[in-house]
Amino acid sequence: MDLKLAGKTALITGSSDGIGLAVAKGLAAEGVRVLINGRHAQKVEAAIADIGEAAVPAVGDVASAEGIAAILGAVEAVGGVDILINNAGTGSNETIMDAPDEKWQQYWDLHVMAAVRLARGVVPYMEARGGGVVLNNASICAVQPLWYEPIYNVTKAALMMFSRTLATELVGRNIRVNCVNPGLVQTPDWVNTAKELTRDTDGDWQGYLQGVADEYAPIKRFCSPEELADFFVFLCSERASYSIGSTYFVDGGMKLTV
C-alpha cells in the first residue's frame, strides 16, 4: 500500500528512544524527513545515526517554553513540517494527597502545554503547505486510570480532550488531529522498571513483564514500539484521510468499556 508520505517532514517529540524512535524510523522508511527530539543532544545524535540521512536534530525540553522555542527553531530551519506527533511523556507515581503543586505543574507542562505550544508553532507551516497532521500520544490511562499515577491519568485525559477540540478548530484548514491511547508497550522505561523491581530477587525482569501482561492485557503480551509505530504511520497518511478528532485504543483488549 502506497501511503503517499514520501517528501513530507515530521516532528516527533521524545523520539530519541522508545515509541518516538520507532515512529521516526517508520516514517523515515516511507520517505519522510524526521526531526528527532530529546532533551539530551548525545541521545538525539545517536538516534539520528541509527536512522540515517532522513533524520535531523531538534534538541529541546518540551516541558519548558525555552525548550519549545529551540525546537521550533529547528522546524524553521527545515522550512516547516507537515506532521506533528506529540509523543514525549513519562509515567508518574504518587498519591493525590501527597503530591505537591510543583509535580502537577511539571506533568501539565510535559503532557499538555507542550502539545499546545507546538501546535501553535507548527500549524502556520501546515496551513502554508495546504494541510497537515497532528497526532497526540496519550494513554489508556486517560479513560481507565491506574491508582498509583493520578497525575499521569489526569494530564493524559486532558491531552485527549485537547486533541478533540483542536481537531474541531483545524478541520477547516485541512489539518487532521487525532489521538492514540496505547496500552502496554515495552518501552525502555518499562524494561528499566522491571529490572529495578527484580534486582533484589531473581532478576527475572522478563517474567515480571509477563506477569503485568497476564494481569492487564487479554492478549497476554506487551505491544512492541514497532507495532504501535505502524499505526501512527498509517494515521499520518492520506489513507486515513477521513479520520478526524478520534481517539484510537491500541491496547490488546485492555480497555474494559465500550
N, C-alpha and C positions, 0 to 999 in steps of 0.2 A: 504494500500500500504506500503510495507516494503521499507523504504528509505535507509536502509543499512548504517546508520550513527553510530550505536552503537560501542563504543570503540574509536571513534575519539576524538580529542581535538581541541577546538576552542578558539581563542582570539577575543573578541568583544569589540571594543573601545567604550567609552561612554555608558557603559552598566549598570550603577548603577540606571538608571531610563529610562522612555520613550521607544523609539523604541528599543534601545540597550538591555534593560532589557527584553522586550518582546521576542526579538530574542534569547537571552540567555535562557529564560525559554522554548522556543520552541525547541531549540537544546537539552537542558537537558532532556526534555521529550522523546527524541529519543535516549537517552543513551549516549549523548556527554558530556565529561568533558568540562566545560566552564570557561575561565579566565575572571573574571569580572574586568573591568577597569573604573576608575574615578579618579578625582583629589583629592577627599576627602576620607580618609580611613574610616570614620564613615559611609558614604553613601554606600561605597563598601561593608562593613561588613553587613549592613542592607540588601542589595540585596542578598548577599550570604546566609544569614539566611532565606530569602524568598525562595530561590531556593533549598537549601539543600546541601547534601554532594557532589553533582556533580560540585559544584562551588568552585573556588579558587581565591584569590585576585591577581590583577595586578595593583596596585596603581601607578599612574603617570600621568603627564600632557603631552598629546600627542603633544602639540604645542611647546614643548621645547626638545632639544637634550638630556638634562639631564633626562627628564621625559621618553623619549623613551628608554633610557638606563635602567631605572628602570623597565619598562615594559618588555623589552627583558630579563632582569634578571629573572623575574617571568616565562617567557617562557622557559628559560634554565632550571630552577628548576624543571619543569614538564617534561623535555625531548623533548620539541618542540611541534609544533602544526600542524594539518592537514588543518585547516581552519583559515583564517584571514578575519574579517569583519571590515572594516574601516567605523565606524558609527559616531564617535564623531564630533560634529559641532554645530553651532548655527547661527541664523539669524543676520542680521545687519540692521542698519538704519542710512542713511547718504546721502549726495549728492557727486558726483564726485568732484565738485568744492571745497567743504569744507573739505572733509575727508583728514586727514594728512597721510603722508607716513607710520607712525607707525601703523595706523589701517589697512592699506592694508597689511603690513607685518604680523601683528597678524593673520589675516584671512588666508593668504597664508600658514603660518606655520601650522595652525589648520586644514585646509581642504586639502591641497596638500602635504606639506612636511611631515606631519605625515604619510600619506599613502606611500610616497616614502621611508621614513626611516624604517617603519615597514616591508615593502615588502623586502627591502634589508636584514633586520634582520631575517625574518622567512622563506624566500624561501629556504635557505640551509637545514633547517629542513625538509621542504616538499620534497625536492629532495631526501634526505636520506630515507624518508618513501615511496618513489615511486610515489609521486604526491601530489596534494592538490588543494585547492580552495581559491581564493581571491575575495571578494565582496566589492565594494565601494558604499556607500550610498550617492548619490549626491542629486539632486532635479530637479523637473520640471523647476525650475528657471534657470537651466543650458541652456535651449533652449527657454523658454518662460518667460523672466525676469519680475520681478516686479520693478517698477521705484524707489521705496524708499530703495532698498537694492542692489545697484550696486556692492558692494564688494562681497557680497554673490553670486550674479549671476555669476560674473567673476570667482571666485575661484571654484565654483561648476562646471562650464563649463570646467575649467582646470582639475578637478578631473575626469570628464567624458572622456576627451581625454587621460589622464594618464591611465585610465582603458583600453582603446582600444590599446594603444601602449604597455602596459605591457602584455596584452593578446598575442600579436604577439611575444613578446620576450620569453614568458614562455610556449607557447603551446607545443613546442617540448620537454619540461621537464615534461609533463603530469600534468601541473598546469593550471587550468581553471580560467580565470579572467573575471568577468562581472560587470556591473554597474546597479544600481537600482535608478530610478528617481521618488520618491514619489510625490504625490500632497499634498492635505490637510490631515494631520494626527493629531489626537487630542492628542498631547503630553502635558506634564506638562507645557512646555513653552507657548503653545497656551492658555491653561486654565489660567495661571497666567497673560498673557497679556490681555485676555478678562476681567478678574476680575479687573485689574487695570484700564482699559478703561471705565468700567461701575460703578466704585466705587462711583463717584460723581453724578451719575444719578439714574437709577433704580436698579442697581446691578444685572441686568438680563444678566449674562455672557453667559448662555446657549443660550439666544436669540441672543446675539451678534455673537456667533459662527455659529448659524444657518443662520444668515444674510450673513456671509462670504461664507458659503457653497452654499447658494442660488445664490450668485453673481458669484462664480468661478467654481463650480463643477456641471456639468449636473446631477449627481446622487443625488444632493441636500443634501449631508451629508458629514461629515468627515469620513475618514478611522480610524479604531481603530489600535493602535500599534500591537495588536494581529493578525489582518488581514494581515498587512504588513509583520509581522514576519513569517507567514505561507509561504509566497512567498520566503523569504530569506532562510528558512529551505529547501524548495524544491530545490532551486538553489545550495545549499550546497551538495545535494545528487547525487548519481550515476544516478538517474532518469533524471537528467539534464546534462548528460554526453556530449551531442553534443552542448551545449550552451557555446560558447566561444567568447569573445570580443564583446558581445552585450550590449545594454542599454535597460532596460525594464522600461516602464512607468506604475506605479500603481497609477492612478490619478483620477479615477471615471469619465473619459472623459474630464478632464480639459484641456489637450493639444489640441490646435485648429488646428494644422497642421498634415499632414500625415507623 
